[in-house]
Amino acid sequence: MRPYSNDLRIRVIKAYQNGEGSQRELARRFCVCLATVQNWLKRFRETGHLEPKDYRRGPQPRIDQRSLSMLRQIVAGKPNATLEDLCDDFFACAKVRVSKPTMCRALQKIREQETRHDIRVSALADRKPLSPILEA
């Protein structure tokens, strides 16, 4: 979701400073959440500006693309291994300790990638050659 425009933020702050309504009334008038108005007022009081905070994207995944290929090899060698066994084997190879839920999500990602690859390959195999009329 994109941040609200600075224009809207300024209009809300000015309306509040001019006494055009309570925070709740301004939230209703400008179609934003009450907590949003409260956060904007707090940020303006503390910093003097209203620009949105930088988006931080959250934590980095513990199992990246390179590690996924390692995990594929581990799973190919032990297709019936439990999540706990896979976590231990992954730690032995990659020196990264992961939980069972993290391992499960990584396995789902591998399966999703393989499914997408299979769909692309079968779509290419199903293509019919162009007729001689269209080739010319």
C-alpha positions as CSV (number, residue, x, y, z in Angstrom):
1,M,0.0,0.0,0.0
2,R,1.3,3.4,-0.9
3,P,1.7,6.2,1.7
4,Y,-0.8,9.0,1.8
5,S,0.2,12.1,-0.2
6,N,2.0,15.0,1.6
7,D,-0.8,17.3,0.4
8,L,-3.4,15.3,2.3
9,R,-1.2,15.2,5.4
10,I,-0.7,19.0,5.3
11,R,-4.4,19.6,4.8
12,V,-5.3,17.5,7.9
13,I,-2.7,19.1,10.1
14,K,-3.7,22.7,9.0
15,A,-7.4,21.8,9.6
16,Y,-6.6,20.6,13.1
17,Q,-4.4,23.7,13.9
18,N,-7.3,25.9,12.6
19,G,-9.7,24.2,14.9
20,E,-11.9,22.9,12.1
21,G,-12.8,19.8,14.1
22,S,-11.6,17.1,16.5
23,Q,-9.2,14.4,15.4
24,R,-12.1,12.0,15.0
25,E,-14.1,14.5,12.9
26,L,-11.1,15.3,10.6
27,A,-10.5,11.6,10.2
28,R,-14.1,11.1,9.0
29,R,-13.9,14.3,6.8
30,F,-10.7,13.3,5.0
31,C,-11.5,9.5,4.9
32,V,-8.6,8.3,6.9
33,C,-8.3,6.3,10.1
34,L,-8.3,8.1,13.4
35,A,-5.0,6.4,14.3
36,T,-3.5,7.9,11.1
37,V,-4.5,11.4,12.1
38,Q,-3.1,10.8,15.6
39,N,0.2,9.5,14.1
40,W,0.5,12.4,11.7
41,L,0.0,14.9,14.6
42,K,2.4,13.1,16.8
43,R,5.1,13.0,14.1
44,F,4.5,16.7,13.3
45,R,4.9,17.7,17.0
46,E,8.0,15.6,17.4
47,T,9.9,16.2,14.2
48,G,8.2,19.2,12.5
49,H,7.7,17.4,9.2
50,L,5.1,15.0,7.8
51,E,7.0,12.9,5.2
52,P,6.3,9.2,5.4
53,K,8.9,7.0,7.0
54,D,11.2,5.0,4.7
55,Y,9.9,1.5,3.9
56,R,12.2,-1.0,5.5
57,R,11.1,-4.2,3.7
58,G,11.3,-6.5,6.8
59,P,13.9,-9.0,7.8
60,Q,16.0,-10.8,5.2
61,P,15.0,-14.4,4.6
62,R,17.1,-17.0,6.4
63,I,17.0,-19.3,3.3
64,D,17.9,-17.3,0.2
65,Q,18.0,-18.5,-3.4
66,R,21.5,-20.0,-3.1
67,S,20.5,-21.9,0.1
68,L,17.3,-23.1,-1.7
69,S,19.5,-24.9,-4.3
70,M,21.4,-26.5,-1.4
71,L,18.2,-27.6,0.2
72,R,17.0,-29.1,-3.1
73,Q,20.1,-31.4,-3.1
74,I,19.5,-32.4,0.5
75,V,15.9,-33.3,-0.2
76,A,16.9,-35.2,-3.4
77,G,19.3,-37.3,-1.2
78,K,16.7,-37.8,1.6
79,P,13.2,-37.6,0.1
80,N,11.5,-39.1,3.2
81,A,13.4,-37.0,5.8
82,T,11.4,-35.2,8.5
83,L,11.4,-31.5,8.9
84,E,13.7,-31.8,12.0
85,D,16.2,-34.0,10.0
86,L,16.1,-31.5,7.1
87,C,16.8,-28.6,9.6
88,D,19.8,-30.5,11.0
89,D,21.1,-31.4,7.6
90,F,20.7,-27.9,6.3
91,F,22.6,-26.5,9.4
92,A,25.4,-29.0,8.6
93,C,25.6,-27.7,5.0
94,A,24.8,-24.0,5.2
95,K,25.7,-23.3,8.9
96,V,22.3,-21.6,9.2
97,R,19.9,-22.8,12.0
98,V,16.3,-22.6,10.9
99,S,13.0,-23.6,12.6
100,K,10.7,-26.3,11.3
101,P,8.1,-23.8,10.1
102,T,10.9,-21.9,8.2
103,M,11.9,-25.2,6.6
104,C,8.3,-26.0,5.7
105,R,8.0,-22.6,4.0
106,A,11.2,-23.2,2.1
107,L,10.0,-26.6,0.9
108,Q,6.7,-25.0,-0.2
109,K,8.7,-22.4,-2.2
110,I,10.8,-25.2,-3.9
111,R,7.6,-27.1,-4.8
112,E,6.0,-23.9,-6.1
113,Q,9.1,-23.1,-8.3
114,E,9.2,-26.7,-9.6
115,T,5.5,-26.5,-10.4
116,R,5.9,-23.2,-12.3
117,H,8.8,-24.8,-14.2
118,D,6.8,-27.9,-15.1
119,I,3.9,-25.7,-16.4
120,R,6.3,-23.7,-18.6
121,V,7.9,-26.8,-20.0
122,S,4.6,-28.4,-20.7
123,A,3.2,-25.3,-22.3
124,L,6.3,-25.2,-24.7
125,A,5.8,-28.8,-25.5
126,D,2.1,-28.3,-26.3
127,R,2.9,-25.6,-28.8
128,K,1.9,-26.4,-32.4
129,P,4.2,-25.4,-35.2
130,L,3.0,-22.5,-37.3
131,S,1.3,-23.4,-40.5
132,P,3.3,-22.8,-43.7
133,I,1.0,-20.0,-44.7
134,L,1.8,-18.0,-41.5
135,E,5.6,-18.7,-41.7
136,A,5.9,-16.9,-45.1
